[in-house]
Amino acid sequence: MAKTGVTEHQGIVTEALPNTMFRVTLDDGREILAHLSGKMRMYRISIMPGDKVKLEMTPYDPTKGRITYRVREGQNFPTPAPTSQ
């Protein structure tokens, strides 16, 4: 579940850096620095260069983000379920 004020983006991991930091190229061509979310760290989900990921970014710093989901091979990006209001 996304927090309020954050935007979700998709991208591909291009480089693995120390301390669970990654350089990610977004679908729109921007390159940002992203760190692994706490749940992914807790369950030891590994991220390698070339993996497709979903990440969250705040409007305050467009150069940093948080990786929240790794897309497995053959799987499409998850879309949020429609909410009825």
Secondary structure, DSSP 8 states (H G I E B T S, - for coil): ---TT-EEEEEEEEEEETTTEEEEEETTS-EEEEEE-HHHHHTT----TT-EEEEEE-SS-TTEEEEEEEE-TT-----------
